[in-house]
Amino acid sequence: MSQKKYSRKNFNILTRIDWTLIFIILILATISILTIKSAMTSEQYTTNFAERQLLFYLFGFFIAFVLMVIPFHFYKDYIWGIYAFGVLSLLFLHFSPFESLTPIINGAKSWYQFGFFSIQPSEFMKIIYIMALAYVISQHNKYKIDDELSLDVKLIGKMIVVSILPMILTLWQNDLGTTLVMLAIFFGMVLVSGISWWLILPVVFIVSTVGISLILGIIYRPDLIDKLGVHAYQFDRIYSWLQPEKYLSDSGFQLMNSLISIGSGGVTGRGYMDGIIYIPENHTDFIFTIVGEEFGFIGTTLVIIVLFALLLRLFKISLLTHDSFGGYFIIGFLSLLFFHIFQNIGMTIQVVPITGIPLPFLSYGGSGLWANMVGIGIVLSIYFYEVSGNKETRFKK
């Protein structure tokens, strides 16, 4: 690696840090810790999750700043080694003979247990997966000299090859939510990859048709679905999503109480730590219900605005960078966050089925937060080494 490749445009470190992005994350961290603290008033648990979230955030910021000072070209140069490490970490979960290291939690082996804390490798695999796709797209377009459809087909083929192992291994863990996130990343990066819309639109049409047909079949003709070897009870989440009042004793309980909780907040909410609606795991996947109940429409709107500001900032940085790998990585990370935000908030208000996907930077949890902070750290590195000091706004392939 040449020293010139990683040369700095100026040596005033403080002016080269994206303080806007850091400030947005600090706001989300504050909201997260305060909201999780309020969730503890339901006395579901004895653990102080707010204090633990604070520690998770402190370590997360440490990770982000360490990654910020590492030139982002490092990730490009060693991408396949990083990718192999991520895949092996998923694979080892299934074949590990050490039960204390890879315990079965909620019927699945998805975690590495290290003493008092645990790591979910699929969360970090999402970031590695984005890096791999960004590398494939940037290298393909680097040598692309025309717009032949065959070249676009070749690029999609490369992206599918990179996607197969992470998605299969994640599904093997019964983690449909993370697999859906990877699909969202895939389609988000396809849209900006330069692939012809003549190729994209038929694929979107086919996938949409199959998806809509499947949902309609589940609702109106479960007998046909059953003939395909898929039993109706396996779609309880779909049924409880459409008619939660009929499943109050089971899968519809959380959704129904979520709707009541958010609706009861009205315009201004009940007040901080004055929530009364019981929702299991409300400090994790259903943290948005706490905001809705205690701060009402105003509070939920402000949270959405902050999350939108995060997405907007990431998009702006992607336009500022002249490095295609960095630009594609940011778009992939943005796709990840957008899907998480849409899915999480949507499931609390009955727009989409419940999938157990957390709200980025707000829901309680170490692995998810640290993985997102890894993404933030890489974005900060891109800004630090590529964007800072350059006022042009163009995206170069």
C-alpha positions as CSV (number, residue, x, y, z in Angstrom):
1,M,0.0,0.0,0.0
2,S,1.4,3.3,-1.0
3,Q,1.6,6.1,1.5
4,K,0.3,8.5,-1.2
5,K,-2.9,6.4,-1.3
6,Y,-3.7,7.3,2.3
7,S,-2.4,10.8,2.2
8,R,-4.2,13.5,4.2
9,K,-5.4,16.7,2.6
10,N,-4.8,18.6,5.9
11,F,-3.5,17.7,9.3
12,N,-6.2,19.4,11.5
13,I,-7.9,16.3,12.7
14,L,-10.8,18.0,14.4
15,T,-11.9,19.7,11.2
16,R,-11.9,16.4,9.3
17,I,-14.3,14.7,11.6
18,D,-18.0,14.7,10.6
19,W,-19.4,16.2,13.8
20,T,-22.9,16.4,12.3
21,L,-23.1,12.7,12.0
22,I,-21.7,12.2,15.5
23,F,-24.1,14.7,16.9
24,I,-27.1,12.9,15.4
25,I,-25.9,9.6,16.9
26,L,-25.5,11.3,20.3
27,I,-29.1,12.5,20.1
28,L,-30.3,9.0,19.3
29,A,-28.1,7.6,22.1
30,T,-29.8,10.0,24.6
31,I,-33.2,9.1,23.4
32,S,-32.4,5.4,23.6
33,I,-31.0,5.4,27.2
34,L,-33.9,7.6,28.5
35,T,-36.5,5.5,26.8
36,I,-35.0,2.2,27.9
37,K,-34.9,3.6,31.5
38,S,-38.6,4.3,31.2
39,A,-39.3,0.8,29.9
40,M,-37.9,-0.5,33.2
41,T,-40.8,1.0,35.1
42,S,-42.9,-2.0,34.0
43,E,-40.7,-4.1,36.2
44,Q,-40.5,-6.9,33.7
45,Y,-36.9,-7.5,34.6
46,T,-34.5,-6.7,37.5
47,T,-31.6,-5.9,35.2
48,N,-30.9,-2.2,34.6
49,F,-30.9,-2.2,30.8
50,A,-30.4,1.6,30.6
51,E,-27.0,1.4,32.4
52,R,-26.0,-1.5,30.1
53,Q,-27.1,0.5,27.0
54,L,-24.9,3.4,28.2
55,L,-22.0,1.0,28.4
56,F,-22.8,-0.5,25.0
57,Y,-22.8,3.1,23.6
58,L,-19.5,4.0,25.2
59,F,-17.9,1.0,23.7
60,G,-19.7,1.6,20.4
61,F,-18.3,5.1,20.1
62,F,-14.8,3.7,20.9
63,I,-15.2,1.2,18.0
64,A,-16.4,4.0,15.7
65,F,-13.5,6.3,16.4
66,V,-10.9,3.5,16.1
67,L,-12.4,2.6,12.7
68,M,-12.5,6.2,11.7
69,V,-8.7,6.6,11.9
70,I,-8.2,3.4,9.8
71,P,-8.0,4.4,6.1
72,F,-11.2,3.0,4.5
73,H,-9.1,1.6,1.7
74,F,-8.0,-1.0,4.2
75,Y,-11.4,-2.6,4.1
76,K,-11.3,-2.7,0.3
77,D,-7.8,-4.2,0.2
78,Y,-8.7,-7.0,2.6
79,I,-12.3,-7.5,1.8
80,W,-12.3,-11.2,1.0
81,G,-10.4,-12.0,4.2
82,I,-12.9,-10.0,6.2
83,Y,-15.8,-11.7,4.2
84,A,-14.3,-15.2,4.9
85,F,-14.0,-14.4,8.6
86,G,-17.7,-13.3,8.7
87,V,-18.9,-16.5,6.9
88,L,-16.8,-18.8,9.1
89,S,-18.1,-17.1,12.2
90,L,-21.7,-18.0,11.1
91,L,-20.7,-21.5,10.1
92,F,-18.9,-22.3,13.3
93,L,-22.1,-21.6,15.2
94,H,-23.6,-24.8,13.8
95,F,-20.6,-27.1,14.3
96,S,-19.2,-25.7,17.6
97,P,-18.8,-28.6,20.1
98,F,-18.7,-26.0,23.0
99,E,-22.2,-25.5,24.4
100,S,-21.0,-22.8,26.7
101,L,-19.6,-20.8,23.8
102,T,-22.5,-21.3,21.4
103,P,-25.6,-21.8,23.6
104,I,-29.1,-22.4,22.3
105,I,-31.2,-19.3,22.9
106,N,-34.9,-19.2,22.0
107,G,-34.4,-22.5,20.1
108,A,-31.5,-21.3,17.9
109,K,-27.7,-21.1,18.0
110,S,-27.2,-17.5,16.9
111,W,-24.9,-16.2,19.6
112,Y,-21.4,-16.5,20.9
113,Q,-21.3,-16.3,24.7
114,F,-18.3,-14.6,26.3
115,G,-18.8,-14.5,30.1
116,F,-21.3,-11.8,30.9
117,F,-21.9,-10.6,27.3
118,S,-22.8,-12.2,24.0
119,I,-22.2,-11.5,20.3
120,Q,-24.5,-12.2,17.4
121,P,-22.3,-12.6,14.4
122,S,-25.1,-12.2,11.8
123,E,-25.4,-8.5,12.9
124,F,-21.8,-7.9,11.9
125,M,-22.1,-10.0,8.8
126,K,-24.6,-7.5,7.5
127,I,-21.9,-4.8,7.5
128,I,-19.3,-7.2,6.0
129,Y,-21.9,-8.2,3.3
130,I,-22.3,-4.5,2.4
131,M,-18.6,-4.1,2.0
132,A,-18.4,-7.2,-0.2
133,L,-21.2,-5.9,-2.5
134,A,-19.6,-2.5,-2.6
135,Y,-16.3,-4.0,-3.7
136,V,-17.9,-6.2,-6.4
137,I,-19.9,-3.3,-7.8
138,S,-17.1,-0.8,-7.8
139,Q,-14.6,-3.2,-9.4
140,H,-17.1,-4.3,-12.0
141,N,-18.0,-0.7,-13.0
142,K,-14.3,0.3,-12.9
143,Y,-13.7,-1.8,-16.1
144,K,-17.1,-1.3,-17.6
145,I,-16.8,0.7,-20.9
146,D,-20.3,0.3,-22.3
147,D,-23.9,-0.5,-21.3
148,E,-24.3,-4.0,-22.7
149,L,-27.1,-5.9,-21.0
150,S,-24.9,-9.0,-20.7
151,L,-22.5,-7.0,-18.4
152,D,-25.4,-6.1,-16.2
153,V,-26.4,-9.7,-16.0
154,K,-22.9,-10.6,-15.1
155,L,-22.8,-8.0,-12.3
156,I,-26.1,-9.4,-10.8
157,G,-24.6,-12.9,-11.0
158,K,-21.5,-11.7,-9.0
159,M,-23.8,-10.1,-6.4
160,I,-25.9,-13.2,-6.0
161,V,-22.8,-15.3,-5.5
162,V,-21.6,-13.0,-2.8
163,S,-25.1,-13.2,-1.2
164,I,-25.7,-16.9,-1.2
165,L,-23.6,-18.0,1.8
166,P,-24.5,-15.2,4.2
167,M,-28.2,-15.6,3.5
168,I,-28.3,-19.4,3.7
169,L,-26.3,-19.5,6.9
170,T,-28.5,-16.8,8.5
171,L,-31.7,-18.7,7.5
172,W,-30.1,-21.8,9.0
173,Q,-30.2,-19.9,12.3
174,N,-34.0,-19.4,11.8
175,D,-33.3,-15.7,11.5
176,L,-35.7,-14.6,8.8
177,G,-35.5,-10.9,9.9
178,T,-31.8,-10.6,9.2
179,T,-32.2,-12.4,5.9
180,L,-34.9,-9.9,4.9
181,V,-32.4,-7.1,5.8
182,M,-29.8,-8.6,3.5
183,L,-32.4,-8.8,0.7
184,A,-33.2,-5.1,1.3
185,I,-29.4,-4.3,1.1
186,F,-29.1,-6.3,-2.1
187,F,-32.0,-4.5,-3.8
188,G,-30.9,-1.1,-2.5
189,M,-27.4,-1.6,-4.0
190,V,-28.7,-3.0,-7.2
191,L,-30.6,0.3,-7.7
192,V,-27.4,2.4,-7.6
193,S,-25.1,-0.1,-9.3
194,G,-25.8,1.2,-12.8
195,I,-27.7,-1.9,-13.9
196,S,-30.2,-1.2,-16.6
197,W,-33.8,-0.6,-15.5
198,W,-34.8,-2.9,-18.4
199,L,-33.3,-5.7,-16.2
200,I,-34.4,-4.4,-12.8
201,L,-38.1,-3.8,-13.5
202,P,-39.0,-7.3,-14.6
203,V,-37.2,-8.8,-11.6
204,V,-39.1,-6.4,-9.2
205,F,-42.4,-7.2,-11.0
206,I,-41.8,-11.0,-10.6
207,V,-40.8,-10.8,-7.0
208,S,-43.7,-8.5,-6.2
209,T,-46.2,-10.7,-7.9
210,V,-45.0,-13.8,-6.1
211,G,-45.0,-12.0,-2.8
212,I,-48.5,-10.6,-3.2
213,S,-49.8,-13.9,-4.5
214,L,-48.4,-15.7,-1.5
215,I,-50.0,-13.3,1.0
216,L,-53.3,-13.5,-0.8
217,G,-53.1,-17.2,-0.8
218,I,-52.4,-17.3,2.9
219,I,-55.4,-15.1,3.6
220,Y,-58.0,-16.5,1.2
221,R,-56.8,-20.0,0.1
222,P,-54.8,-21.5,3.0
223,D,-55.9,-24.9,1.6
224,L,-53.8,-24.4,-1.5
225,I,-50.8,-23.3,0.6
226,D,-51.2,-26.4,2.7
227,K,-51.0,-28.6,-0.5
228,L,-47.5,-27.1,-1.1
229,G,-46.3,-28.5,2.2
230,V,-46.6,-25.3,4.2
231,H,-49.1,-25.5,7.0
232,A,-51.5,-22.7,7.9
233,Y,-50.2,-22.4,11.5
234,Q,-46.8,-21.4,10.2
235,F,-48.4,-18.1,9.1
236,D,-49.8,-17.2,12.5
237,R,-47.8,-13.9,12.3
238,I,-49.6,-13.0,9.1
239,Y,-53.0,-13.8,10.6
240,S,-52.3,-12.0,13.8
241,W,-51.0,-9.0,11.9
242,L,-54.3,-8.8,9.9
243,Q,-56.6,-9.5,12.8
244,P,-54.7,-9.1,16.1
245,E,-57.9,-9.0,18.2
246,K,-58.5,-12.6,17.4
247,Y,-55.1,-13.7,18.6
248,L,-54.9,-11.8,21.9
249,S,-53.9,-14.9,23.9
250,D,-50.9,-15.6,21.6
251,S,-49.2,-13.8,18.6
252,G,-51.6,-10.9,18.5
253,F,-51.0,-9.7,22.1
254,Q,-48.0,-7.6,21.4
255,L,-49.4,-5.9,18.3
256,M,-52.8,-5.1,19.9
257,N,-51.1,-3.6,23.0
258,S,-48.7,-1.8,20.8
259,L,-51.6,-0.1,18.9
260,I,-53.3,0.7,22.2
261,S,-50.1,2.1,23.7
262,I,-49.2,4.4,20.7
263,G,-52.9,5.5,20.4
264,S,-53.2,6.3,24.1
265,G,-50.4,8.8,23.8
266,G,-52.5,11.2,21.8
267,V,-50.7,14.4,20.7
268,T,-48.5,15.1,23.7
269,G,-48.3,11.7,25.4
270,R,-48.9,10.6,29.0
271,G,-45.6,12.0,30.2
272,Y,-42.1,10.5,30.8
273,M,-42.1,7.3,32.8
274,D,-45.9,7.4,33.1
275,G,-46.6,4.6,30.6
276,I,-49.1,2.0,31.8
277,I,-49.5,-0.4,28.8
278,Y,-47.7,-3.7,29.3
279,I,-45.8,-4.9,26.3
280,P,-43.2,-7.8,26.6
281,E,-39.7,-6.8,25.4
282,N,-40.7,-3.2,25.1
283,H,-37.1,-2.1,25.6
284,T,-36.0,-4.0,22.5
285,D,-38.1,-4.4,19.4
286,F,-41.1,-2.4,20.7
287,I,-39.2,0.6,22.0
288,F,-41.2,2.9,19.6
289,T,-44.3,2.1,21.6
290,I,-42.8,3.8,24.7
291,V,-42.1,6.9,22.7
292,G,-45.7,6.9,21.4
293,E,-47.3,6.4,24.7
294,E,-45.2,8.8,26.8
295,F,-44.5,11.5,24.2
296,G,-47.4,11.1,21.8
297,F,-47.5,12.2,18.2
298,I,-45.0,15.0,18.9
299,G,-42.5,12.7,20.3
300,T,-42.8,10.0,17.6
301,T,-42.5,12.7,14.9
302,L,-39.4,14.1,16.5
303,V,-37.8,10.6,16.7
304,I,-38.6,10.0,13.0
305,I,-37.2,13.4,12.1
306,V,-33.9,12.5,13.8
307,L,-33.7,9.1,12.1
308,F,-34.5,10.8,8.8
309,A,-31.7,13.3,9.5
310,L,-29.3,10.4,9.9
311,L,-30.3,8.9,6.6
312,L,-30.1,12.2,4.9
313,R,-26.6,12.8,6.3
314,L,-25.4,9.4,5.0
315,F,-26.9,10.1,1.6
316,K,-25.1,13.5,1.4
317,I,-21.7,11.9,2.3
318,S,-22.3,9.3,-0.4
319,L,-22.6,12.1,-2.9
320,L,-19.5,13.9,-1.6
321,T,-17.1,11.0,-1.8
322,H,-15.2,10.4,-5.1
323,D,-14.4,6.8,-4.2
324,S,-16.9,4.4,-5.7
325,F,-16.3,1.7,-3.0
326,G,-17.0,4.2,-0.3
327,G,-20.1,5.6,-2.0
328,Y,-21.6,2.2,-2.6
329,F,-20.8,1.1,1.0
330,I,-22.7,4.2,2.3
331,I,-25.7,3.4,0.1
332,G,-25.7,-0.2,1.3
333,F,-25.6,0.9,5.0
334,L,-28.3,3.5,4.3
335,S,-30.5,0.7,2.8
336,L,-29.9,-1.4,5.9
337,L,-30.9,1.4,8.3
338,F,-33.9,2.4,6.1
339,F,-35.3,-1.1,6.1
340,H,-34.8,-1.5,9.9
341,I,-36.5,1.8,10.6
342,F,-39.4,1.2,8.2
343,Q,-40.0,-2.4,9.3
344,N,-39.7,-1.7,13.1
345,I,-41.9,1.3,13.2
346,G,-44.3,-0.2,10.7
347,M,-44.8,-3.4,12.7
348,T,-45.7,-1.4,15.8
349,I,-48.5,0.4,13.9
350,Q,-49.7,-2.7,11.9
351,V,-48.3,-1.5,8.6
352,V,-46.2,-4.7,8.2
353,P,-46.0,-8.0,10.1
354,I,-43.9,-8.4,13.2
355,T,-40.4,-9.8,12.4
356,G,-38.4,-9.0,15.5
357,I,-36.2,-6.4,13.8
358,P,-34.9,-3.7,16.2
359,L,-35.0,0.1,15.7
360,P,-31.4,1.2,14.9
361,F,-29.6,3.1,17.7
362,L,-32.7,3.1,19.9
363,S,-33.5,-0.5,20.7
364,Y,-31.6,-2.2,23.6
365,G,-28.8,-4.6,22.6
366,G,-25.1,-4.8,22.2
367,S,-24.5,-6.7,18.9
368,G,-27.0,-4.7,16.9
369,L,-25.7,-1.4,18.2
370,W,-22.0,-2.3,17.8
371,A,-22.6,-3.5,14.3
372,N,-24.3,-0.2,13.4
373,M,-21.4,1.7,15.1
374,V,-19.0,-0.3,12.9
375,G,-20.9,1.0,9.9
376,I,-20.8,4.6,11.4
377,G,-17.0,4.2,11.9
378,I,-16.4,3.2,8.3
379,V,-18.6,6.2,7.1
380,L,-16.6,8.5,9.4
381,S,-13.4,7.0,7.9
382,I,-14.7,7.8,4.4
383,Y,-15.5,11.3,5.4
384,F,-12.1,11.7,7.2
385,Y,-9.9,10.5,4.4
386,E,-12.0,11.2,1.3
387,V,-14.6,13.8,1.8
388,S,-13.2,16.3,4.3
389,G,-11.9,19.5,2.7
390,N,-13.5,18.7,-0.6
391,K,-16.6,20.7,-1.4
392,E,-17.5,19.1,-4.7
393,T,-20.6,16.9,-4.8
394,R,-20.3,14.3,-7.4
395,F,-20.4,10.5,-7.3
396,K,-17.7,9.0,-9.5
397,K,-17.9,5.4,-10.6
